[in-house]
Amino acid sequence: MKHVIIDTQTRKRINEVDPLKKIEVENLENLKNSPMDPPDAYSTKKENKTTVTHPLLHRLTVECEVINQQIADFENNCNELWKKSQIGSQELSETFGVFFRFYDQYLLVSFQNKVRYLYPVIHEKLLDSGEHSKEEYPKTAIDLFEDDYIKTIQLGSLIFNFLGMRNHLKDSITQNIITDSAFRSAKELIEILKLHFFRESNVLMDMISKMLSSDELDAVYLRLNKAEPPSM
């Protein structure tokens, strides 16, 4: 309801603004991120940018740079190929073949090493510091990183199966449907990987730098060096 104030001398209304509604409007105007303007998934605070000092951080930084470049190349190649009215099997095999050699020999190996030797260490640190969900089996930010690894395997297998299926089809209409499905899955994979390695560079690196002692950094670095190295 409206809150009306009457001037005692003139008996005229001098304010018809509901003070509660006024507060609501002022609060909405002061919101940094409204529901209609959510924060960017790729946004990060400048002060969270980690300065690379330890060999472990340097190694992870190099891996992120290599992977990001391959993702960008794959995305550009897919976009160029998709613009064509007809996509030949040879062109499709070359575009996806280059990326999936990298996927098998470098990307998955890098993921596997971090899942085994790095993520569990950070996960325990987050549990100890209370930075976790309140479920019976608490989750931390590391669960998101591990979920990305699972999604990467699932989408990679799906794309590979689509391409294999396409090669055994003779009907052009069905081939086009399968090709479209492969590209849609590739686009989803690209977006997952782009966001994942953005977060590794801007969030995980900061966690590693702040949460691990010098000895812990050395221990993780030693384990990663003994593991199978990613290769191009």
Buried (B, 14 or more C-beta within 10 A) or exposed (E): EEEEEEEEEEEEEEEEEBEEEEEEEEEEEEEEEEEEEEEEEEEBEEEEEBEBEBBBBEBBBEBBEBBBEBBEBBBEBBEEBBEEEEBEEEBBBEBBEBBBEBBEEBBBBBBBBBBEBBBBBBBEBBBEEEEBEEEEEBBBBBBEBBEBBEBBBEBBEBBBBBBEBBEEBEEEEEBBBBBEBBBEBBBBBBEBBBBBBBBBBBBBBBBBBEBBEEEBBBBBBEBBEEBEEBEE
